[in-house]
Amino acid sequence: MLFRSNSVQTLLAGFAQAQGVDLPGEIDPGGAEIEIEGRKLRILPTDIDSVAIIEVDVCELSEAQRDSADLLLNLHQLNHEARFTHGWMAAIDDLDILVVSAPMQLALVQPEDLPDLIEDGLDRAESLAGVVAGLSSPTLAVEAQTQGADSGAFIRG
């Protein structure tokens, strides 16, 4: 049987080659998950072959955070502001993990573009983690602000 790779597999293979990484075998057609700087990052195909999703874990939410109207309101407000400047959105997945994700038009993304996209996602996840910590604890809010984590960093273009 002849194997035909999808666009995400082609992008990931090119990225690995550009980074000098030898792949142990075939890239999963369902995408890839890697850990960078202590965060899980996924590149996933969609039903549209020309579009993929890049997704970065921000943090696992506690029960109190999941039930927090303030947190949900703030996430909706961040997404509302962010939609005018970039494609990154904050969401809570099925495992109660807060994630940031963005669509990638694969025709416009080259393997050498992935490091910048990954860095952008990691920066946004770090900033949003500080915002969430600040909503949970006034002490953490002060620490997050002194470390430069603020909602503006998530919203910026």
Secondary structure by P-SEA (a helix, b strand, c coil): cbbbbcaaaaaaaaaaaaacccccccccccccccccccbbbbbbbcccccbbbbbbbcccccccccccaaaaaaaaaaaaaacccccbbbbbccccccbbbbbbccccccccaaaaaaaaaaaaaaaaaaaaaaaacaaaaaaaaaacccccccccc
